[in-house]
């Protein structure tokens, strides 16, 4: 009792003690993922080595025409991503050049993939670059919220499509059972999210604080009250955006689905370049199944988890392992690694301040 009073008497010291007990969840989860990947690689190393050599031979013999088509499809996806920002800006009464919008989308997307805290870094970049075009912070917050909301909605739709496609086309009972389990889990998560998201803000905050207190008792201080309030406020804000602008949100989700489709077509072209023929629906399903991994990985550049997920998703669609490995390597090379120098150049250019317009105009 005396110790409790002493903590209350010195809140600063109590806060420092809570911070010292805070568990580094990001680090622990990242290390766990690396450990799982390393263990799987070690257990299957002989087969992986053989298949990797076969994949390398396939890459060396790939047909350049199909690879060029893949690169063009990926570039078209980034150009389309810029239109998401453009549409929201236009609705708020602002305009920006199409190439500027596409470059901003490229940098934002690659930042979110390249860093463990990519969402924070990409939001900071988007805020800074738009403020330098004299767009107020309130408008930047709306743009970022709508972009993230539409991306998450499109990702879930594509993931559900991938699950349904596997269930409808596979004859493997084990694979069908795993897909049904995944589909049911996602369905329950969406149902819980919709139920919680439809509650009044004060109710959501009260529930969130109860969960926080429970986690604090079990694991120490996981998050602060400020972080919990911010999360609830963001959920309430996104709900309000959907209620006020449902057609705009749906149109942005449609644009995100077009981007994902273009990237899946790039994957399809790469497979054709490697001599593997699958249909567009199979490629789209494989891309949808792997996409959800990129949303939740905490490792820099995916740390191999995205590549592993895409390889597994392609083999589920009947692609031989060596071809799936080769296609994954080329797809990540074209859509991420080769784009990094371009994104770095765009980053420097976009953060230049735009001159103020003349006072008389």
Protein Blocks (a to p, Z undefined) as FASTA:
>chain_A
ZZmmmmmmmmmlmmmmmmmmpccfklmmmmmmmmmmmmmmmmmmmmmmmmmmmmmmmmmm
pcfklmmmmmmmmmmmmmmmmmmmmmmmmmnopacdfklmmmmmmmmmmmmmmpmklmmm
mmmmmmmmmmmnopafklmmmmmmmmmmmmmmmmmmmmmmmmmmmmmmpcbfklmmmmmm
mmmmmmmmmmmmmmmmmpcfklmmmmmmmmmmmmmmmnopfbdfklmmmmmmmmmmmmmm
mmmmmmlmmmmmmmmmmmmmmmmmmmmmmmmmnopacdfklmmmmmmmmmmmmmmpcbeh
hlommmmmmmmmmmmnopafklmmmmmmmmmmmmmmmmmmmmmmmmmmmmpccddddfkZ
Z
